[in-house]
Amino acid sequence: MSMRVLITGGAGFIGVHLANQLVRRGAAVRVLDDLSSGDPASLSPSVNFNRGDVRDVPKLWSLLQGVDVVFHLAARVSVPASVLYPREYNDVNVGGTVALLEACRDVGVKRVVLASSATVYGDQPSWPITEDMPPNPAVPYAVSKLAAERYLFTIGRLSGFETVALRIFNAYGPGQPLPPTHAPVIPLFMQQIIGRGSVIIFGDGRQTRDFVYIDDVVDALITAATASNIDQEVINVGSGQETSLLQLVDTICSVVNAHANVIENSEASGGIRHLVADLTKARQLLKYKPRTQLVDGLRKFYEQDARFGARAHAGKALVG
């Protein structure tokens, strides 16, 4: 793969896996990240890492020289934090996207692949969810991702470069951050179960999600860089499998061989009721076929991530 790429947000969870896989496939990879949440230590030494803000257009002009494809992953990503700080989420997720697209227009980039989010769908009357369902964003993060999509397609169409948005469902895998607040559900539950703590579930635990292993997400992103006939398309990327939070707890327990003390906070909102991907379009346009079942992905996470692993060892989590 002789492709030259820039990954914004490339020191984040998905970005690191993507960058390292692209390097393994022979691509020349540049990364831009402000390190608000990313960790460049997990990147391959072959990656050209640059610290900076995605809203810095002159810096983007420099980094985009000679680049064929841009993967735009830079974003604030916490749904609860977006409720508290909607202005910051608009500044970075929307403003950063517009700045990047301006720079791509100016330099002459051929294609931009946006990592969007399934949260743009919100609650829908039926599921699995198809791309033609009207978005129903319920939180500022989802609004910012939807706005980023619209800017992507509008500026791409006006400026003559190709664009595609992948609506990624609940990605998980080794190296996924576990911040002290607003942590992603899988690493949080795994830590709580292994540590014999209580697992707190908001709502009744029967709300369902589509948990997709990081390797499958990376495969879809890389395919979207070169696939034909996908300009201006929105494509779901998930596992296509529906899992309730209670089922997730049971599966983690079986993987780590531990018991969970589950506390249900039924008075708190459990968020979107059902969020599972219809993958018909991904299969057609990207030849996408998720390879990792949830129990296998959780086992890989448990065994390969040094924070939890059955083969835990001192040092950083294994990534990518």
BELMO-V153380 format. One record per residue. N is the residue number from 1. OMEGA is omega in whole degrees, -180 to 180 (NA if undefined). D_FIRST is the distance of its C-alpha to the first C-alpha in Angstrom with 2 decimals. Layout:
# BELMO-V153380
<<N,OMEGA,D_FIRST> <N,OMEGA,D_FIRST>>
This chain:
# BELMO-V153380
<<1,-177,0.00> <2,-176,3.82> <3,175,5.55> <4,-172,8.86> <5,167,10.90> <6,175,14.48> <7,172,15.94> <8,-174,19.72> <9,-172,21.59> <10,174,18.72> <11,176,21.32> <12,-174,22.85> <13,-179,22.66> <14,-177,19.88> <15,180,18.06> <16,179,18.02> <17,179,16.65> <18,-178,13.88> <19,-177,13.06> <20,178,13.27> <21,178,11.13> <22,177,8.22> <23,179,8.98> <24,180,9.24> <25,173,5.76> <26,179,4.95> <27,172,5.34> <28,-168,8.73> <29,170,11.20> <30,180,14.78> <31,170,17.40> <32,180,20.82> <33,179,23.52> <34,178,27.30> <35,174,27.76> <36,177,30.42> <37,-176,29.12> <38,-180,25.79> <39,-177,25.39> <40,180,22.92> <41,-179,24.08> <42,-179,21.88> <43,174,18.64> <44,176,16.60> <45,-180,17.93> <46,179,14.53> <47,176,14.79> <48,-175,16.74> <49,178,19.57> <50,177,22.14> <51,179,25.31> <52,-176,26.71> <53,-179,27.85> <54,177,25.81> <55,-178,28.95> <56,-174,28.83> <57,178,27.78> <58,177,28.07> <59,178,25.76> <60,178,23.24> <61,-179,23.62> <62,-176,22.65> <63,-176,19.63> <64,-179,18.28> <65,178,18.35> <66,-177,15.19> <67,178,13.51> <68,-173,11.88> <69,174,12.42> <70,169,15.07> <71,-176,15.70> <72,-180,19.48> <73,-176,20.86> <74,-180,23.62> <75,163,26.95> <76,-166,30.14> <77,-178,29.94> <78,179,33.37> <79,180,35.38> <80,-180,38.76> <81,-180,38.09> <82,177,37.32> <83,-180,40.85> <84,-173,42.28> <85,-176,40.17> <86,-179,39.27> <87,177,39.36> <88,-180,36.71> <89,176,34.45> <90,-178,35.02> <91,-174,34.44> <92,-172,31.08> <93,179,29.63> <94,-180,30.95> <95,178,31.55> <96,178,28.22> <97,-179,26.44> <98,178,28.55> <99,180,27.96> <100,-178,24.17> <101,174,24.44> <102,-178,26.83> <103,177,24.50> <104,176,21.58> <105,-175,24.15> <106,-174,25.37> <107,180,22.10> <108,176,20.56> <109,-175,17.59> <110,-176,16.23> <111,174,15.94> <112,177,17.41> <113,-179,17.12> <114,170,20.35> <115,177,21.14> <116,-172,24.64> <117,176,27.19> <118,180,29.30> <119,179,32.31> <120,-179,32.57> <121,-174,34.16> <122,177,37.05> <123,179,39.70> <124,-177,39.50> <125,179,42.27> <126,180,40.19> <127,5,37.07> <128,-170,34.35> <129,177,33.15> <130,-174,31.55> <131,-178,29.79> <132,176,32.77> <133,-178,35.23> <134,178,36.66> <135,-179,35.41> <136,-173,38.18> <137,-174,37.08> <138,-179,39.71> <139,-178,38.60> <140,177,37.43> <141,-179,33.94> <142,177,33.49> <143,-178,35.05> <144,179,32.66> <145,178,29.59> <146,178,31.15> <147,178,31.96> <148,177,28.39> <149,-176,27.25> <150,175,29.95> <151,179,29.14> <152,-176,25.42> <153,-178,26.33> <154,-178,29.24> <155,177,27.67> <156,-180,24.49> <157,-179,26.80> <158,-173,29.07> <159,173,26.43> <160,172,24.15> <161,-175,20.82> <162,-178,19.41> <163,174,20.18> <164,180,20.02> <165,175,21.90> <166,177,21.37> <167,-174,24.76> <168,179,24.08> <169,-171,27.05> <170,180,28.16> <171,178,25.12> <172,177,26.01> <173,-179,24.83> <174,179,24.99> <175,180,25.35> <176,-176,26.74> <177,177,29.33> <178,-177,32.99> <179,-178,34.89> <180,176,38.70> <181,176,39.11> <182,-178,37.30> <183,174,35.13> <184,-168,32.76> <185,-174,34.71> <186,178,32.91> <187,178,32.83> <188,-180,36.30> <189,-179,37.81> <190,178,36.32> <191,-178,37.81> <192,-178,41.12> <193,179,41.42> <194,-178,40.57> <195,179,42.97> <196,176,45.70> <197,178,45.95> <198,175,46.64> <199,-179,43.98> <200,179,45.03> <201,177,44.01> <202,-175,44.82> <203,-176,46.37> <204,179,47.16> <205,-179,43.82> <206,172,43.37> <207,-172,40.94> <208,178,37.63> <209,179,33.99> <210,-178,30.59> <211,-174,28.90> <212,-176,25.18> <213,-173,23.33> <214,-179,20.63> <215,178,17.93> <216,177,18.65> <217,-180,18.51> <218,178,15.06> <219,-179,13.81> <220,179,15.59> <221,-177,14.33> <222,178,10.59> <223,-179,11.66> <224,180,13.86> <225,-173,11.28> <226,-177,10.50> <227,179,13.56> <228,175,16.24> <229,176,19.87> <230,179,19.67> <231,177,20.89> <232,-178,23.82> <233,168,23.53> <234,-175,24.62> <235,175,23.23> <236,172,24.67> <237,179,22.64> <238,176,24.99> <239,-174,26.18> <240,-179,28.76> <241,-178,31.34> <242,-179,34.39> <243,175,35.74> <244,179,38.85> <245,177,39.22> <246,176,41.97> <247,178,39.75> <248,179,37.07> <249,-180,39.73> <250,-179,40.86> <251,176,37.39> <252,179,36.76> <253,-179,40.21> <254,-179,39.46> <255,-175,36.22> <256,178,37.89> <257,180,41.27> <258,179,43.27> <259,180,45.61> <260,172,45.13> <261,-173,47.98> <262,174,47.10> <263,180,48.95> <264,175,48.70> <265,-171,49.41> <266,-180,50.31> <267,179,51.71> <268,-180,48.37> <269,175,45.81> <270,179,43.01> <271,-180,40.88> <272,-173,39.33> <273,-179,40.94> <274,-178,38.13> <275,-179,34.44> <276,-170,32.34> <277,161,29.49> <278,-173,29.70> <279,-177,26.23> <280,-177,27.02> <281,178,24.99> <282,178,21.90> <283,-177,22.21> <284,-171,22.67> <285,-177,20.00> <286,-173,17.22> <287,-173,18.29> <288,176,18.91> <289,-179,20.99> <290,-173,21.86> <291,-170,21.99> <292,174,24.16> <293,-174,27.88> <294,-177,29.78> <295,179,31.74> <296,178,28.70> <297,177,26.84> <298,178,30.03> <299,177,30.39> <300,179,26.95> <301,-177,27.84> <302,-175,31.22> <303,-172,30.13> <304,-177,27.11> <305,-172,28.46> <306,180,30.86> <307,-176,33.18> <308,-151,34.21> <309,171,32.80> <310,175,34.72> <311,-175,33.14> <312,179,33.69> <313,179,33.63> <314,177,34.25> <315,-175,31.47> <316,172,28.65> <317,175,27.31> <318,-176,24.28> <319,166,21.25> <320,NA,17.82>>
